[in-house]
Amino acid sequence: MNQEESSAFSRRPKVSLIEGDGIGPEITSATLRIIEAAGGTIDWEPVSAGMSALESDARDPLPQATLDSVERNRLALKGPLATPLGGGFRSVNVALRQQFDLYANVRPARTIDGVPSRFSGVDIVLVRENTEGMYTGIEHYVDPRRTAAESIAVITRYGSERIVRFAFDYARAHGRKKVTLVHKANILKMTNGLFLEVGKQIAAEYDDISFEDLIVDATAMKLVLRPEDFDVIVTTNLFGDILSDLTAGLIGGLGVAPAANLGAGGCAMFEAVHGTAPDIAGKGLANPTGLLRSAVMLLEHVGQAEVAARIERGVRAALASAESRTRDLGGKADTAMYTRAIIANME
Ligand code: NAD
């Protein structure tokens, strides 16, 4: 399939829509309403996954019809999913990432006026390697009495090269100036040593972007001392998992943080990073910002940057006032009021 034929480049791209469990349907419906009001042109293809899929006729948390839809469209927007406990079900989120080789997890964290946070001036994009490292799932107990357990981290030259190159290409495409590679090569001399070695080689190909490497523990400290010193961060799976929640915390938490999983063959899945919030599900109180801002990343990805900018302006204006902010952010609004405030503030 060439670029012109692929869905991402069509004027009205088709996108698989997984609304998800818990608050998923509420935040999805708010998101679709806002995109439509902003003039976004997307053909949504609703498909199911998670608990709702398991309880439907499909009886499967990740039905084949959903996989086929994502395979066809190469684009998906996904709400939070509850992974059924026990019964040998693997995480649907992990399964989707593996199935479509979504190797780059992109998590932007930028200060939003009005959202309570201890920090200001934060504008960081964290790029996490999504497929290898400590999360390969190669684990075992060393003996039947379970006196010890081992877990194997795998870092490959191929995986390191493509994620570091992705981070540099992202930096270049988005007018960013610096890439910080985060590792623990002083202790994990081979796995993280390889990641760092490859990173330095790739960095030499991008003389327009500055490069530094930093040990993960020092990074954790510096992120809370001087977050404004960071621009793009690229790191391994485990460190990326932890540090991306830290960077979300710098801007007010997971409720407002967007994410994209991008992969081989142009496949891209945009998702809210918070969970299904069972405590408030169905009450009309959920904050749709995380999913909506992930949809903004989707709109930018498919060339609808003006629509994306309009929504981002609406979000920032709505979040600036306690009257229109949702309760998780210290405001008074419910989902419907917040949605209306965004739409009213989009120009
Ligand atoms: P959670 O994120 O669902 O909830 C933590 C707290 O944050 C709750 O008090 C909740 O009300 C609040 N919260 C979360 N999102 C919110 C929103 N958009 N608006 C307002 N408040 C919000 O985390 P949890 O309770 O640990 O997990 C619940 C379920 O979600 C579990 O089944 C878990 O496996 C699943 N989960 C899914 C994903 C995902 O699909 N990406 C991520 C994390 C957890």
Boltz pocket constraint, residues with backbone or C-beta under 6 A from the ligand:
constraints:
  - pocket:
      binder: B
      contacts: [[A, 23], [A, 27], [A, 79], [A, 80], [A, 81], [A, 82], [A, 83], [A, 93], [A, 255], [A, 271], [A, 272], [A, 273], [A, 274], [A, 275], [A, 276], [A, 277], [A, 278], [A, 279], [A, 280], [A, 285], [A, 286], [A, 287], [A, 288], [A, 289], [A, 290], [A, 328]]
      max_distance: 6.0
